[in-house]
């Protein structure tokens, strides 16, 4: 009888310990969700070239632009998505016409 009681108590403690670990992990995940945000949207590319799209997420700090993340979308992809910490961000996108993964600005004449 005492042996059965010991088994039950060991099982109860193990379940309690595992549940506690799960709640600790959940608490960490909730804290992470409260300090991060998702930025996303849809890209409508009407170009006939159908080249990769470069999506750049950047912020401005102390007069300088800082790239935070970059995504490369296939011509058939329409959506981009970033997870970042709270803050002010900007999104820039361009079609990589020559597929060299760099942006060359051409001055308007």
CORRAKA-V400694 format. One record per residue. BURIAL is # if it has 9 or more other C-alpha atoms within 8 Angstrom, else .. Layout:
BEGIN
BURIAL + BURIAL
END
This chain:
BEGIN
. + . + . + . + . + . + . + . + . + . + . + . + . + . + . + . + . + . + . + . + . + . + . + . + . + . + . + . + . + . + . + . + . + . + . + # + # + . + . + . + . + . + . + . + . + . + . + . + . + . + # + # + # + # + # + # + # + # + # + # + . + . + . + . + . + . + # + . + . + # + . + . + # + . + # + . + . + # + . + # + . + . + . + . + . + . + . + . + . + . + . + . + . + . + . + # + . + . + . + . + . + . + . + . + . + . + . + . + .
END
